[in-house]
Amino acid sequence: MVLTCLGPSLLRMGRAIHTYTGLSLKDAKACMDNYPSVISTGITLLQAEALKAEIRLVGGDTIVIPANCSTRDIFVLPEKVG
């Protein structure tokens, strides 16, 4: 699962990431500082949907990436226009 958008309350967002992923508060803050970032891997679709719902409650957004796909396939960086 990739965090793609932060909500208005970073404290609530950090607590939600910490609670649902088991990351420390420091690691949850690092995910928020470096978004888009992977916040959870190897979880079931049901767990992913629950985490996504919690992130949306605090104003953020996520993308659920299937196990057979990589983040390189999702985030395509634009080429420099010269």
Secondary structure, DSSP 8 states (H G I E B T S, - for coil): -EEEE--S-HHHHHHHHHHHH---HHHHHHHHHT-SEE---S--HHHHHHHHHHHHHTT-EEE---TT--HHHH--------
